Amino acid sequence: MYGWIWRHLPGNALVRALLSLVLALAVVFVLFQYVFPWAEPLLPFGDGTLDEGGTGTGRNG
């Protein structure tokens, strides 16, 4: 896939490298601005398995 992108970019190696960097930054921008915020409510990262009431028998309980 990367070879296909590299072959289809215009210019010499320096121009292709700069265009590749711009493309990579654009992908990262789109991911952080649109994809990750859309997917965040669908992911279980906020689901805790510990009781927040402090009724445990640990060191502080």
C-alpha positions, -999 to +999 in steps of 0.1 A: +000+000+000+028+025+009+046+016-023+014+023-043+010+057-026+047+065-032+046+056-069+015+078-074+028+109-057+042+135-081+077+150-080+111+138-070+120+120-037+121+151-016+087+163-029+073+128-024+086+127+012+071+161+020+037+151+005+039+119+024+044+138+056+015+161+048-007+131+041+002+114+073-005+146+093-038+150+076-048+114+085-038+120+122-058+153+122-089+136+108-086+107+133-083+130+163-109+155+152-136+132+139-131+095+143-119+092+179-146+116+193-172+096+174-159+062+187-152+073+223-187+067+236-188+033+220-156+021+238-157+007+274-128+028+288-151+046+313-166+014+327-149+007+360-149-025+379-141-011+413-166+001+438-162+039+444-178+038+478-146+029+496-160-002+512-130-024+502-106-040+526-075-026+510-048-005+528-069+026+528-102+009+535 
